[in-house]
Amino acid sequence: MSHRCQCTLLLILMLLIGGLGLPHPAEAQTVSCANPTVSNVQFGTVDFTTGTLNVSGSIGWSCTSTGILGLLLSPQANIVMCLNLNTGTGGTQANPRLLSNGSNTLQYQLYANATHSQIWGSTATSATPIPISISVAIPAGLILSTTITGQTPFYAQLPGGQTTAPVGTYNSTLSATVNGSYNTNTSTPPSSCTSGPNALNPGSAAFVASATVQKACVVTANNVNLGAVPSTAVNTTASNTLSVTCTNGTPFFVGLAPSNGNTAGAGVMKGTRSGNTDQVPYQLSSTPGPGGTPWGNTATSTTAGNGKAGSGSGLAQSLTVYATAPSANYTPDSYSDTVTVNVNY
């Protein structure tokens, strides 16, 4: 009885040793990658006066090699992983990508480098722009699995000078996807994401790119020169222009304020000679001539008052200002006044 028991034990031991010597099938080691993690692209608040904006983010990835007894079966898994960024919901074009607010759009782009020369694309958009390819080796260990993680940066740029974009929040929801291939029977990775003997399980994550366009207005003004006139001159009139640029669709109301604070556009010009206390009255108007429509400073952010109203287009709009001096019968001198242009919006 004891002899038979020893033979049985020896037979079992021989079978176990024989099992360790069997060829290792390639399927004994597998690689899987988790869904990526992506930071949102937030350009923040912009207007047509804002220059080019640059922000950055990153894509986090994680891949795990799983085998049986690790080192005893396979030295490492060699991966080529493609990180893909699609065009997003803002528009179908890849260059430039678009943020949208209804039918209105803002242009922007995502890049793989800080110098903004390599657009980050996807295998779904044909050859150009391309995805970012990463080669990585996951070393095996005596444990059942080994995980390697990484953060791959991306760079986003929103060009300035997009003057015709109306006020609103613009966004696009994009997808970051991971695909690739791997091998376990050679010391080098596959030549591409699709050329290896084993395909990685695909993973994806959504993220949002956004920018908010706010109201803005800028104004430039040209001097009104009534010229050199004799003391007998009456109703001397001259004109020049203002240039107002406001965000597309933004109502604006322009008021003119002489330095004496008169809200009806009736100012006075002071001389430059020492001891000359004369002040030459003048009237600002929005139409020509002595009887022109007075242009004052009662405009608000919602009403024109005695000013001028307009609606922004994102482009410069010209407004003509007229000034009339009823009389020149004053001490000979050079007279002037400073008028403040107030753009309310």
SULFENKA-V594210 format. One record per residue. N is the residue number from 1. OMEGA is omega in radians with two decimals (NA if undefined). NEAR is the number of other C-alpha atoms within 8 Angstrom. Layout:
N:OMEGA:NEAR, N:OMEGA:NEAR
This chain:
1:3.13:4, 2:3.14:5, 3:3.12:6, 4:3.14:7, 5:3.11:8, 6:3.12:8, 7:3.14:8, 8:3.12:8, 9:3.14:8, 10:3.11:8, 11:3.12:8, 12:-3.14:8, 13:3.12:8, 14:3.12:8, 15:3.13:8, 16:3.13:8, 17:3.10:8, 18:3.13:8, 19:3.14:7, 20:-3.10:6, 21:-3.14:6, 22:3.08:6, 23:-3.13:4, 24:3.12:6, 25:-3.13:5, 26:-3.08:7, 27:-3.10:5, 28:3.11:9, 29:3.12:12, 30:3.13:8, 31:3.05:11, 32:3.13:9, 33:3.13:12, 34:3.04:8, 35:3.14:12, 36:3.00:14, 37:-3.04:8, 38:3.07:12, 39:3.09:8, 40:3.11:8, 41:-3.06:12, 42:3.10:9, 43:3.10:13, 44:-3.08:7, 45:-3.11:8, 46:2.93:11, 47:-3.02:11, 48:3.09:14, 49:-3.12:9, 50:3.07:9, 51:3.14:8, 52:3.13:9, 53:3.10:10, 54:3.04:9, 55:-3.14:10, 56:3.11:9, 57:-3.14:12, 58:3.03:10, 59:3.09:12, 60:3.14:11, 61:-3.10:12, 62:3.13:12, 63:-3.08:11, 64:3.04:12, 65:-3.10:14, 66:3.11:11, 67:3.11:12, 68:-3.11:9, 69:2.95:10, 70:-3.00:15, 71:-3.10:10, 72:-3.04:8, 73:-3.11:10, 74:-3.08:12, 75:-3.13:10, 76:2.99:11, 77:-3.13:15, 78:-2.96:16, 79:2.81:15, 80:-3.04:16, 81:3.08:13, 82:3.03:12, 83:-3.04:13, 84:3.00:14, 85:-3.08:12, 86:-3.07:12, 87:3.11:12, 88:-3.08:12, 89:-3.13:9, 90:-3.13:13, 91:-3.07:10, 92:-3.08:8, 93:-3.10:8, 94:-3.10:10, 95:-0.05:5, 96:2.93:8, 97:-3.05:15, 98:2.85:14, 99:-3.06:17, 100:2.97:13, 101:-2.99:10, 102:3.13:5, 103:-3.14:5, 104:-3.07:8, 105:2.94:12, 106:3.12:10, 107:3.03:10, 108:3.12:12, 109:3.07:12, 110:-3.04:11, 111:3.10:13, 112:-3.10:13, 113:-3.06:9, 114:3.11:8, 115:3.05:4, 116:3.10:10, 117:-3.12:8, 118:3.12:7, 119:3.13:11, 120:-3.08:13, 121:-3.02:15, 122:3.04:13, 123:-3.12:9, 124:-3.12:5, 125:3.14:11, 126:-2.97:8, 127:-3.05:6, 128:-0.12:6, 129:-3.02:11, 130:3.01:12, 131:3.07:12, 132:-3.10:10, 133:-3.14:10, 134:3.04:9, 135:-3.10:9, 136:3.07:9, 137:3.08:9, 138:-3.13:13, 139:3.10:8, 140:3.10:14, 141:3.14:10, 142:3.05:8, 143:-3.06:8, 144:-3.10:10, 145:3.09:11, 146:-3.11:12, 147:3.05:9, 148:-3.10:8, 149:3.12:8, 150:3.05:7, 151:3.14:8, 152:-3.06:7, 153:2.93:9, 154:-3.04:13, 155:-3.09:14, 156:-3.12:13, 157:3.03:12, 158:-3.08:11, 159:3.03:10, 160:3.08:10, 161:3.11:9, 162:-2.89:8, 163:-3.01:11, 164:-3.14:10, 165:3.10:13, 166:3.10:10, 167:3.07:12, 168:3.09:8, 169:-3.10:9, 170:3.14:13, 171:3.06:12, 172:3.07:13, 173:-3.08:11, 174:3.09:13, 175:2.99:12, 176:-3.12:14, 177:3.11:13, 178:2.95:13, 179:-3.12:13, 180:3.13:15, 181:-3.12:17, 182:3.00:16, 183:-3.13:13, 184:-3.05:12, 185:3.10:6, 186:-3.09:7, 187:-3.14:7, 188:3.12:5, 189:3.03:14, 190:-3.09:13, 191:3.13:7, 192:-3.13:10, 193:-3.06:13, 194:-3.01:7, 195:-3.08:8, 196:-3.14:13, 197:-3.11:7, 198:3.14:7, 199:3.02:10, 200:3.01:11, 201:-3.13:8, 202:3.06:10, 203:-3.11:11, 204:3.06:10, 205:3.12:11, 206:3.02:9, 207:-3.01:12, 208:2.94:11, 209:-3.05:13, 210:3.02:13, 211:3.13:13, 212:3.11:12, 213:3.13:13, 214:3.12:10, 215:3.07:10, 216:3.04:10, 217:2.99:10, 218:-3.10:8, 219:2.97:10, 220:-3.06:7, 221:3.05:8, 222:-3.12:7, 223:3.02:5, 224:-3.08:10, 225:3.14:6, 226:3.03:8, 227:3.08:4, 228:-3.06:4, 229:3.05:6, 230:-3.12:6, 231:3.14:9, 232:-3.08:7, 233:3.07:10, 234:3.09:8, 235:3.08:10, 236:-3.06:10, 237:3.03:12, 238:-3.10:10, 239:2.97:10, 240:-2.98:10, 241:2.90:10, 242:3.05:12, 243:-3.11:11, 244:3.08:12, 245:3.13:13, 246:3.09:16, 247:-3.09:19, 248:3.11:14, 249:-3.11:9, 250:3.05:13, 251:3.08:10, 252:-3.07:14, 253:-2.99:17, 254:3.04:14, 255:3.11:17, 256:-3.06:15, 257:3.00:15, 258:-3.06:15, 259:3.12:10, 260:3.08:7, 261:3.14:7, 262:-3.08:12, 263:3.14:11, 264:3.11:10, 265:-3.14:15, 266:-3.09:12, 267:3.05:14, 268:3.08:12, 269:-3.13:11, 270:3.14:11, 271:-3.11:12, 272:-3.10:8, 273:3.12:7, 274:3.11:4, 275:3.13:4, 276:-3.12:8, 277:3.13:6, 278:3.06:8, 279:-3.08:10, 280:3.12:12, 281:3.03:11, 282:3.14:12, 283:3.04:11, 284:-3.14:15, 285:3.13:14, 286:3.06:12, 287:-2.99:9, 288:3.00:10, 289:3.13:9, 290:-3.14:8, 291:-3.12:5, 292:-3.14:9, 293:-3.11:8, 294:3.11:12, 295:-3.09:14, 296:-2.98:17, 297:3.09:16, 298:3.12:11, 299:3.06:16, 300:3.12:10, 301:-3.12:8, 302:-3.12:10, 303:-3.12:8, 304:-3.05:13, 305:3.08:9, 306:3.08:12, 307:-3.12:14, 308:3.14:12, 309:3.07:10, 310:3.09:7, 311:-3.07:10, 312:3.05:13, 313:-3.01:12, 314:3.14:12, 315:-3.13:10, 316:3.07:9, 317:-3.06:7, 318:3.07:8, 319:-3.11:8, 320:3.10:9, 321:3.10:13, 322:3.06:15, 323:-3.13:13, 324:3.03:13, 325:-3.07:13, 326:-3.07:10, 327:3.06:12, 328:-3.06:12, 329:-3.11:7, 330:3.13:8, 331:3.10:6, 332:-3.09:5, 333:3.01:7, 334:-3.04:7, 335:3.12:10, 336:3.05:8, 337:3.09:10, 338:3.12:6, 339:3.10:8, 340:3.09:8, 341:3.12:10, 342:3.07:9, 343:-3.12:11, 344:-3.13:11, 345:NA:12
